[in-house]
Amino acid sequence: MDKKMKEVLDHAIYGTPELKPEEKALFLSNFAERIHIALTKSQVMKAGTYGEVIQLMKTKQNLKLFLNGNLSYSIYSNYIKEANQQSVPFTIVTPTSETPFGLVLADPATAISKTSFVIEDDWYKQDMNEL
């Protein structure tokens, strides 16, 4: 059986293969190259909101907010409120595997050029040390 025929049969039997499943599981169903900013669970749990997230919601177009469904609604409700005010759609994602991330703000369709999308404060370091 030639390679093309095997691909067609595999596609029919198993469905479309998922690209970068580990990366998507880590970043709440997103590819890293589409992320504007990501916060760890501890960063989301701290009181208030991160100004960097709010500023991006106000200035960037074509954003979508992804929130970790394993966190309590009261923890991320400030971000949902701001997303609604800025007309940024959001999705609550229940991770299928362990992830340190609690919030991801991404462009759902287009890759962006950004060298780093995390805020490396004490909360971030705490969550990354637990891995």
N, C-alpha and C positions, 0 to 999 in steps of 0.2 A: 504494500500500500504506500503510495507516495505521500510526501509530507503535507501537501495541501489537503488531500483527502482526509488524513488523520486529524488535521486542525478542524475541518468542517465537522467531522464526527464527534470530536471532543467538545466542540462548541455546542452541538446539538444535545449531547448527553449531559454535560456538566454546566452549561451556560457560559456566559462571557467571563473569561478570567479577570479577576480583580487586580488592578495595578497597585503595587506598593501597599499591600494590606497591613503590614506592621506600622508603616508610617501613618496611614489613615486611622488605625486604632489608637495610636499615641496622641494624635492631634484632633480627636473628636470628629472623625470622618473627613478630614481635610488633608490635602497635600501640602507639604512644608512650603513650597514655592508660592502658594496662594495666601499665606498668612501675613497679615499686617502686624498683629500683636497677639500674644498668647500669655495667659496668666496661669500660675499653678493654683491648685486648690486652696493652699494657705493664703495666697495673695487675694483670691476671691473672698475668702472667709474674713479677712480683716475688715474692720469697720470702714464704712464709706466706699468710695470708688477710686479707681486710678484715673487721674486726669488725662493720661496719655490715651486711654481707651475712649474717653468722652470726646477728646479733641479729634481723634480719628473719625468717630461717628459724625462729627459736625463738618469735617472738611473733605472726607473721601466719598466717592460714589461707588455704587455696586458692591456694598458690603453686606455681609450676613454674620450674625452673632450666633455662635454655637456654645451651649452651656452644658456642663456635665450634670446629667440627670441623677447621679448618685449623691449630689449635694442637695441640701434642703432649699426649697423655693425662697425662704426668707433670706438666705445667704446671698443669692444673686438677684433678688427682686429690684435692687437699685439699678442694675445694669439693664434689666428688662424695661423698667420705666424710662430710662434714658434712650434706649433703642426705639421705643414707641414714640417718644418725642421727636426723634431724628428720622423717623420713618425707615429704620433699619430692621428688616425682618430677622427673626431669631428662631432657633430650633433647639430643643432640649434633647440631647443625645445621651442614651444610656450606653456607656462603653461596654464592649464585649470582653475586654481585657483590662488589666490595671494600667492606669495612666495618671501621671502627676498633674495633668492639666485640668483646670476647672472652667476656663473660658478661652475661646479662640474667636478672634475677629478676622474674617478672611474675605477675599473676593472669591465667590463660588465658581467662577468660570475662567478667570484669567490669572496667569502667573505674573507676579510682581518681582521687581529686583530689589531685594532687601537682604543685607548681610546678617542682621540679627533681628529677631522679633520677640525677644523676651526682655523683661525688666529684671536685671540681676541684683535684687535687693536681698535682705536677710531672709525674707519669707521664701524667695525663690531658692536660695542656697539650702535652706532647711529641707524643702521638699526634694531637691536633687540629691542631697546627702542620704535621704531615706531609701533611695533606689538601690 
